[in-house]
Amino acid sequence: MTERPQPSRDTVIEAIEKNNSPWRSLDRVAEETGIKPFDIGATARELNLTGDVGLYERENRQGELFITTRRHYQQTAGIVRRMLSVIVDRPV
């Protein structure tokens, strides 16, 4: 069995950090890039493990996965959201 090529790290990061919302839906990133959600998730997790990107994940009530990078979250989340994140010890 041949391995599928990993999507470009830069493409994934750029898509995650594309808009002014601190969080991006994994499905939306996949739709915009044409990359399968599984491959985006795998690349994002790899970036997180190597320390290249601080990756945060969360699910909404419908079970959709949302992702962001540490840098993008810090730039786009308001002060109240960032303070609440410190209190609960995870990004909100």
Beta strands, then each sheet from edge to edge (+ up, - down):
strand 1: 24-25
strand 2: 55-59
strand 3: 65-69
sheet 1: 1+ 3- 2+
end
